[in-house]
Amino acid sequence: MHTETASRFYTAFASRNAAEMRNCYHKEVIFNDPVFSGLDYEKVCAMWEMLISRGKDMTLSFEILSSDEEKVIVKWIAIYSFSKTGRKVENHITATLQFRGGLIYRHTDDFDFARWSRMALGLPGILFGRFGFLKKKISATAMQQLEKYMKKQQV
């Protein structure tokens, strides 16, 4: 059952169907990754909507690596142009999905931030991608963009 929900989520993501992605989440979901942390239901759903709307050339593939009655591990790859620089990114992400009532209750994505920053930012990412201050700056900027996006959507 959980693998079906995970497949439904990533199939919806690949086809840019944010409404179906939303339907896969439990109302008490918490999302974390190296850039966004502690996102609740409304914020994580808005984050995916924002990323889909900005990622005009994004392609996504996924593979379910393992599953048990508590969690599903998914490897997914997103290829897109980073909106701020136009640089091509191929991000390899490992997702751990935990479930409650058949829906995703905890969603934790993990990826190599230094590798991502080299692709997305070029020289600044090469020079500073291993340092926490760049990660904090990227995270703060991303959260500001998410808040701005959410306010704009409520108009």
N, C-alpha and C positions, 0 to 999 in steps of 0.2 A: 504493500500500500504506500509506504513512504517513498519508494523509488518512483512510483507513478506520479506522486506530487512533485518530486524533484524534477522528473522529466518534463512534466507539464510546465513548471516554472521556467526552465531553461529553453524549452521549445517556444514558449511565449516571448521570452527575452530575445531569442534569435529572430523572431518574426515581428519584433517591436510592439508587442501587445501588452502595454503596461497594465491595462485593466485585468487581464488574465493573471499577470504576475501578482497583482494586488490580491486576487482571489486565493492565492496559494499561501498567504501569510495569515497567521493567527493575529488577532487584534492586540495581543500583548507581546508581539515580536520585539526582539532587540537585535540590531545589526551592528557588527563591528568589522572594520578592515583597517589597513595601515593608514588610510586617509580619513575615513569617517568612523566615529566611535559613538556608541550608545544611542544609535538612532532608534526611535520608537516607530510604531506602525505608520503614522502619517509622514514622518520624515523619510523613512526608507522607501516608501512608495513614491514620494515626490523625487527622491534621489534618482530612482530608476527612470522615472518619467523625464527628468532633466537630462540624464545621460543619453537616453534614447533620442530625445529631441535634438541634442547637440551632435550626436554621433551619426551623421548622415551617411558616412561610408563604412560604418561598423559592420563587421561580420563576427559571428560567434559560433563556436563549436563546443560541445561538452561530451563528457564521458563519466558515467557513474562508476567510481572505483570500488566502493564497498558500501554495504548497508547492513544494519541489524535493526532490532526493534526500537532502538533509541535514536539512531542517527544515520545519515547518509553522507558519504564523502563524494564530492563531485570535482573533477578537474575540468575547468573551462578556460577557453582561450578567446580573448577579445582582440580583434585587429581593427584599428581605427586611427584617424588622424587626431592628434591632441589639439583641442580647439584654440588654445593660447599660442601655439607655435606652428601648427600645421604639420608637425613632424609625425611620421608613421610610428605607431606603437603596436607591439605584439605582446600583450600581457598574459602571462600564464598564472592562473589563479586556482588555488585549492579551497573549496568551500566545504565547511562542516555545517550540516543542517540538522537541527534537532526538532522534534515534532511534539505537538500536543493536539489532540483531537483531529489528527490527520493533516494538520496544517503546520507550516514552518513557524516554530516558536523562537528558536535561536538560529541566527545566520551569521557565521563568521567566515569571512574571506581572508585568505592569506596570500600575499605575493611579495616578491623581492622588490622592495621600494627603490633600492639603489639601481637595480637593472631598469625598472620602469622610468626613473628620473633621467637616466642616460638617454633613453629613447625619446622621452617626451620633451626634455629640456635641452638636450645637446650638451655643450660645454659646461654650463652651470651644473647640470646633473652629473656629468663625469667628475667634476671637481668636488662637488659638495653632497652628492647623493647618499654617501655613507654617514653623513652627520645629522644628528637629531634636529638641528635648527632648521634645515631645509624641509624636513618632514613636518615639523610644527608649522612652518610658514605655509606649505602647501595645504595642510589640513585646515588651518584657520581660513585661508582663502576659499577653499572648497565649501566650508560651512557657511561662510558669508554668501557665496553664490547660491547655495541651497536655500538659505533664508530669503534671499531676494527673489529666487524663482517661486518659492511658495507664496510670498506676498503678491507677486504678479498674477499667479494662477487664481487667487481669490477675488480678483477684480471682476 
